Amino acid sequence: MTAGVEDDHYFVVDGRRWRRTDPTLPEDVAARLRSHLGRGRNAVKQARRAGDEDAVAAARHRNGLAKHGLGERGPEWWTRPESERLAQAEQALADLDGLDEVG
């Protein structure tokens, strides 16, 4: 794929290519994962302002779990069976919800 060209798997912002969210995820699952991602991004900003590197790392971990669940990180979603991708998303949600129970 050439830089600047969009397809069903990627989109481009300011010349940088980003992987799209797995379009087969049920909307309720994707919405919950996006909520966790947004909370994680906000937590990174707050932790940076506070100079709390441990909190930055924890927030980035949350972001990574959410992005893997959405199919935006890890193995390319379009090369894997849909059932495997859904199981990955559901596991990511369980892990993310577990973070809320601990913290």
C-alpha positions in Angstrom: 0.0 0.0 0.0 1.4 3.4 -0.9 1.5 6.2 1.7 -1.6 8.4 1.6 -3.8 5.8 0.1 -6.8 4.6 2.2 -8.4 1.1 2.0 -10.7 -1.0 4.1 -7.9 -1.8 6.5 -6.3 1.5 7.1 -6.9 5.3 7.1 -4.4 8.1 6.9 -4.2 11.2 9.0 -1.5 13.8 8.4 0.5 11.3 6.3 0.4 8.6 9.1 -1.3 5.3 8.4 -3.6 3.9 11.2 -5.3 0.6 11.3 -9.1 0.7 11.2 -11.2 -0.9 13.9 -12.5 -4.4 13.0 -15.8 -3.7 11.3 -17.3 -7.1 12.3 -17.3 -6.3 16.0 -20.8 -5.9 17.5 -21.4 -2.2 18.1 -22.0 -2.7 21.8 -18.6 -4.4 22.2 -16.8 -1.8 20.0 -18.5 1.0 22.0 -17.4 -0.4 25.3 -13.8 -0.8 24.0 -13.8 2.8 22.7 -15.1 4.0 26.1 -12.1 2.3 27.8 -9.8 3.8 25.1 -11.1 7.3 25.7 -10.7 6.9 29.5 -7.2 5.7 29.0 -6.3 8.6 26.8 -7.7 11.0 29.3 -5.8 9.3 32.1 -2.5 9.6 30.1 -3.0 13.3 29.9 -3.8 13.7 33.6 -0.9 11.5 34.6 1.5 13.4 32.4 0.4 16.7 33.9 0.9 15.2 37.4 4.3 13.8 36.4 3.2 10.3 37.6 5.1 7.9 35.3 3.4 4.8 37.0 0.0 6.2 36.2 1.1 7.0 32.6 2.2 3.4 32.2 -1.1 2.1 33.7 -3.1 4.3 31.3 -1.1 3.2 28.3 -1.6 -0.4 29.3 -5.4 0.3 29.3 -5.1 1.9 25.8 -3.1 -1.1 24.5 -5.8 -3.6 25.8 -8.5 -1.5 24.2 -6.7 -1.2 20.9 -6.0 -4.9 20.7 -9.6 -5.6 21.4 -10.7 -3.2 18.6 -8.3 -5.0 16.3 -6.2 -1.8 15.9 -3.1 -3.5 17.3 -1.7 -7.1 17.3 -2.4 -9.6 14.5 -4.2 -8.1 11.5 -7.9 -8.6 11.9 -8.6 -9.3 8.3 -6.3 -12.4 8.3 -8.1 -14.1 11.2 -11.4 -15.8 11.7 -14.2 -13.7 12.9 -14.8 -15.9 15.9 -11.2 -15.5 17.0 -11.4 -11.7 16.7 -14.6 -11.6 18.7 -13.1 -13.8 21.4 -10.1 -11.4 21.5 -12.4 -8.4 21.9 -14.4 -10.0 24.7 -11.2 -11.0 26.5 -9.9 -7.4 26.2 -13.2 -6.2 27.7 -12.9 -8.7 30.6 -9.3 -7.5 31.2 -10.3 -3.9 31.1 -13.3 -4.3 33.4 -10.9 -6.2 35.7 -8.7 -3.1 35.8 -11.7 -1.1 37.0 -12.3 -3.6 39.8 -8.7 -3.5 41.0 -8.2 0.3 40.7 
